Amino acid sequence: MKPAPFSYRRPGTLQLALESLAGEPDAKVLAGGQSLIPLLSMRLAAPSMLIDINALPDLDHVTTAADGVRVGALARHAAVLADQDAVRVQPLLAKALANVAHSTIRNRGTSVGSLVHADAAAELPVVLRLLGGSLDVASTRGRRTIAAEDLYVGLLETSLRHDEIAVEAFFPALALGEGVAFDEVARRHGDYAMCGVAALVQVDGDRVVRARAGYLSVSEVPTVIELTDAFSVAVDEESLAAAGEMALAGLDPQTDIHASADYRAQLVRVLTARVLRSAYDDARGRMLARVER
């Protein structure tokens, strides 16, 4: 199937792109296009105009600092994954990105584009939410920052306004005592996951100070659950199983052509235990390595 007719613009500055978007309420922004182009081809999206931002300068950066990683709107998944400073400052980014589709998709798809597409089966939206990151967006009215917890409002829906372009995402750095892990289950390599879990655990010695997990492909939006109360005594099979049940109480697994709700619920139990254990071990390993130095 061919896309419905649309006009096309490729502005050379952000201001021109914003002006074009403001003047065309039914326009769509094109960056990597790995989600948008298939939707156009299947006529699941029919914008009046495509505004191609690939010619805009200074939006393909991956910048690290002590507080975290900043990813520009044109930075490809592969570039973020290959950035060793980003891996060091926030290792959960690379753990999640390694699970994104295939290398061909990662070479073209943009990390910020994935965040804005807001697919609850995608890896990066749940990472942004779990880490408490944010998204900077621009319009002809100026620039604002949207906290990750306020970004996702429904199925494939964000709180961006129609005339705003996402220009940069911020992923906070891994703090002292924290560890991270990520895992997902898909029918075939490169398929969307039937369930995926990202975890962030903070320790003080052997004790869990805080434990959180983010879930993809389970509910209509990427969802983060606080699980600290499951580890009041120790990190063992009993507490990990309790964390899985606690997570399920805050989730609403869906049935679709890929998996039943019951199967997704079981994946939540298994992956929650597995990923929290890995994040705990990661946190403990980092603390021990720091002491030895």
Buried (B, 14 or more C-beta within 10 A) or exposed (E): EEBEEBEEBBBEEBEBBBBBBBEBEEBBBBBBBBBBBEBBEEEEBEBEBBBBBBEBEEBBBBBBEEEBBBBBBBBBBBBBBBBEEBBEBBBBBBBBBEBBBEEEBBEBBBBBBBBBBBBBBBBBBBBBBBBBBBBBBBBEEEEEEBBBEEBBEEEEEBBBEEBBBBBBBBBBBBEEBBBBBBBBBBEEEEBBBBBBBBBBBBBEEEEBBBBBBBBBBBBBBBBBBEBBEBBEEEBEEEBBBBBBEBBBEBBEBBEEEBBEEEBBBBBBBBBBBBBBBBBBBBBBEBBEEEEEE
